[in-house]
Amino acid sequence: MNNVAPPVAQLLEFIAQDGCTDAQFDELALRLFAYQYATSAPYRGFCQRRGATVRNVKTWSDIPAVPIDAFKAMELRCEPPRPDERVFMTSGTTRADMRGRHFHPRLDVYDLSMTRNFAQRVMRDTERLPMGILFPDEIAMPNSSLAHYLALAKSAFGTEDSRYFMSPQGIDLDGLWRALEDAERLGQPYALLGASFSFVHVIDALRKEGRAFRLPPGSRILDTGGYKGQSRELPLDTFYAELSELLGVPRALCINMYGMTELSTQFYDDGNATVPSIKSGPHWIRSRLVDPATGRTMPAGERGILAHCDLGNFNSVNTILTEDVGLPAEGGFLLLGRAEGAQAKGCSLAVEEFIQSAAS
């Protein structure tokens, strides 16, 4: 690896500023691309195979997108390993022995990305709220990016009485009911955050016990991550209708976060009054829809596989190819589900191409 320093100070300054121009985004994206091209041999081989070099990549959308399964196949990093680095790993719901790994030698960029975005999209001018977390903590899940994300939410935006209601052993429903009863009694807005599958268990428990809550105005719910085989699956419209009915939170304040281990930045919607909802990100991440087999951007208005250019990803690759189908929408994109058929095959071919490029 070359002794080239990542532009971390510039990244922190860029995230902290209010918005950016297209030219400013391109400038930093290309600087980061040049750094990753110089310091990551597997990525450089992939780019060269795609005909992309530092000289001919002129804009963020020219940067080759690395398929997320490449994070399972090899170590994608620019800095050498460090004993104190954090490693976030994918859940391994498909194959436990094939988990994607994202190496973070430092978390200041990730943390600033999370808190700046969360303050605007979830807190919405509210400084702190009592929070209930429906996901295990970082001690139980030290390699989970979601555990770290929720720990940050609790420490940066939660009141002192915020707490976890979930451990690897399950959900403390009695404790959760008491917290929700206190919020009702005190008229104190409450925030409930966690994995989507955790909320399904809460819905089922409330139905079984024949109870419901009317959380005070200003309360909000944040879910993320889908069901991943850990609960029954609910259609989106039913899911948010039941959350709103049983917890008394309007669907406009039932917010979904779309993120992944391979990214350092999250996307949000503005509530789920209608589904699917439009997802959008902050000024330091941009998205395009591509043909996975070629990496080329789809014609305007056509659905494709989502590729994200995340400037928070300074130590891996700044542009990743997901396995999620998207459709362009005003101000963002609609998330339509996982790739299937020809699109899924295109994603697999992209992974094979990356592995072959890295080996040659």
ChimeraX attribute file (.defattr): number of C-alpha atoms within 10 A of each C-alpha:
attribute: neighborCount
match mode: 1-to-1
recipient: residues
	/A:1	11
	/A:2	11
	/A:3	9
	/A:4	12
	/A:5	10
	/A:6	18
	/A:7	13
	/A:8	16
	/A:9	9
	/A:10	11
	/A:11	21
	/A:12	16
	/A:13	10
	/A:14	18
	/A:15	21
	/A:16	13
	/A:17	11
	/A:18	8
	/A:19	13
	/A:20	14
	/A:21	9
	/A:22	11
	/A:23	11
	/A:24	12
	/A:25	20
	/A:26	16
	/A:27	15
	/A:28	18
	/A:29	26
	/A:30	20
	/A:31	15
	/A:32	23
	/A:33	25
	/A:34	17
	/A:35	21
	/A:36	26
	/A:37	22
	/A:38	17
	/A:39	23
	/A:40	21
	/A:41	18
	/A:42	22
	/A:43	26
	/A:44	21
	/A:45	20
	/A:46	23
	/A:47	21
	/A:48	14
	/A:49	15
	/A:50	16
	/A:51	11
	/A:52	18
	/A:53	18
	/A:54	17
	/A:55	7
	/A:56	10
	/A:57	16
	/A:58	15
	/A:59	14
	/A:60	23
	/A:61	19
	/A:62	16
	/A:63	24
	/A:64	27
	/A:65	25
	/A:66	26
	/A:67	24
	/A:68	23
	/A:69	24
	/A:70	22
	/A:71	24
	/A:72	17
	/A:73	16
	/A:74	13
	/A:75	15
	/A:76	22
	/A:77	25
	/A:78	26
	/A:79	21
	/A:80	11
	/A:81	11
	/A:82	11
	/A:83	6
	/A:84	9
	/A:85	12
	/A:86	17
	/A:87	16
	/A:88	23
	/A:89	23
	/A:90	20
	/A:91	16
	/A:92	13
	/A:93	12
	/A:94	10
	/A:95	8
	/A:96	10
	/A:97	9
	/A:98	16
	/A:99	18
	/A:100	23
	/A:101	23
	/A:102	26
	/A:103	24
	/A:104	23
	/A:105	19
	/A:106	14
	/A:107	14
	/A:108	13
	/A:109	21
	/A:110	18
	/A:111	18
	/A:112	19
	/A:113	23
	/A:114	19
	/A:115	17
	/A:116	14
	/A:117	20
	/A:118	22
	/A:119	17
	/A:120	12
	/A:121	20
	/A:122	23
	/A:123	17
	/A:124	9
	/A:125	9
	/A:126	11
	/A:127	11
	/A:128	18
	/A:129	22
	/A:130	20
	/A:131	26
	/A:132	25
	/A:133	25
	/A:134	26
	/A:135	25
	/A:136	25
	/A:137	22
	/A:138	16
	/A:139	10
	/A:140	12
	/A:141	17
	/A:142	16
	/A:143	19
	/A:144	20
	/A:145	24
	/A:146	25
	/A:147	22
	/A:148	19
	/A:149	18
	/A:150	23
	/A:151	20
	/A:152	17
	/A:153	22
	/A:154	23
	/A:155	13
	/A:156	14
	/A:157	20
	/A:158	20
	/A:159	14
	/A:160	12
	/A:161	11
	/A:162	19
	/A:163	19
	/A:164	21
	/A:165	20
	/A:166	19
	/A:167	14
	/A:168	10
	/A:169	7
	/A:170	13
	/A:171	19
	/A:172	13
	/A:173	15
	/A:174	9
	/A:175	14
	/A:176	20
	/A:177	15
	/A:178	11
	/A:179	20
	/A:180	23
	/A:181	15
	/A:182	14
	/A:183	20
	/A:184	17
	/A:185	12
	/A:186	10
	/A:187	15
	/A:188	17
	/A:189	18
	/A:190	26
	/A:191	25
	/A:192	21
	/A:193	25
	/A:194	24
	/A:195	23
	/A:196	24
	/A:197	23
	/A:198	23
	/A:199	24
	/A:200	20
	/A:201	17
	/A:202	18
	/A:203	19
	/A:204	14
	/A:205	13
	/A:206	17
	/A:207	13
	/A:208	9
	/A:209	8
	/A:210	9
	/A:211	12
	/A:212	17
	/A:213	17
	/A:214	18
	/A:215	25
	/A:216	19
	/A:217	15
	/A:218	16
	/A:219	23
	/A:220	27
	/A:221	26
	/A:222	20
	/A:223	20
	/A:224	20
	/A:225	16
	/A:226	17
	/A:227	16
	/A:228	15
	/A:229	10
	/A:230	13
	/A:231	15
	/A:232	11
	/A:233	14
	/A:234	15
	/A:235	9
	/A:236	15
	/A:237	14
	/A:238	10
	/A:239	15
	/A:240	27
	/A:241	17
	/A:242	19
	/A:243	20
	/A:244	23
	/A:245	15
	/A:246	19
	/A:247	22
	/A:248	17
	/A:249	25
	/A:250	21
	/A:251	21
	/A:252	16
	/A:253	21
	/A:254	24
	/A:255	23
	/A:256	25
	/A:257	23
	/A:258	18
	/A:259	16
	/A:260	19
	/A:261	20
	/A:262	28
	/A:263	23
	/A:264	24
	/A:265	27
	/A:266	20
	/A:267	19
	/A:268	23
	/A:269	23
	/A:270	18
	/A:271	24
	/A:272	20
	/A:273	17
	/A:274	12
	/A:275	13
	/A:276	14
	/A:277	21
	/A:278	21
	/A:279	23
	/A:280	23
	/A:281	20
	/A:282	21
	/A:283	18
	/A:284	22
	/A:285	24
	/A:286	18
	/A:287	21
	/A:288	21
	/A:289	27
	/A:290	24
	/A:291	19
	/A:292	29
	/A:293	17
	/A:294	13
	/A:295	22
	/A:296	15
	/A:297	18
	/A:298	15
	/A:299	11
	/A:300	9
	/A:301	10
	/A:302	12
	/A:303	20
	/A:304	23
	/A:305	29
	/A:306	25
	/A:307	29
	/A:308	22
	/A:309	24
	/A:310	25
	/A:311	27
	/A:312	27
	/A:313	25
	/A:314	25
	/A:315	23
	/A:316	24
	/A:317	28
	/A:318	26
	/A:319	28
	/A:320	25
	/A:321	28
	/A:322	23
	/A:323	23
	/A:324	19
	/A:325	22
	/A:326	25
	/A:327	19
	/A:328	20
	/A:329	14
	/A:330	9
	/A:331	9
	/A:332	20
	/A:333	23
	/A:334	19
	/A:335	21
	/A:336	15
	/A:337	11
	/A:338	13
	/A:339	20
	/A:340	13
	/A:341	7
	/A:342	11
	/A:343	20
	/A:344	18
	/A:345	14
	/A:346	20
	/A:347	26
	/A:348	17
	/A:349	16
	/A:350	23
	/A:351	22
	/A:352	16
	/A:353	19
	/A:354	23
	/A:355	19
	/A:356	14
	/A:357	19
	/A:358	18
	/A:359	11
	/A:360	8
